[in-house]
Amino acid sequence: MESIIKVDDIGDFKIPKAMTERLGIQKDDALFVLSTNDAIIIKKIEKKPLDERFKDFSDHVEARFEDAGVTENDVSAAVEWTRR
């Protein structure tokens, strides 16, 4: 899909409704904007649901702990120490 649009006097432009609908872009969605020498590329950033983002973060932290040799006992001891 392609379209010719105009830029207004302050440099703003609108993405045609047919394009936003086709791409599922809605109010407050995040868009990644990249400029090159002669083009602007706009890509919708897909947000995962909060539970998926938390799981990804948790998996990342767990892997870092494993790499560093941190055990569950180490974490429990650290939690106990901070609660004093």
Secondary structure, 3 states (H helix, E strand, C coil): CCCCCCCCCCCCCCCCHHHHHHHCCCCCCCEEEEECCCCEEEEECCCCCHHHHHHHHHHHHHHHHHHHCCCHHHHHHHHHHHCC
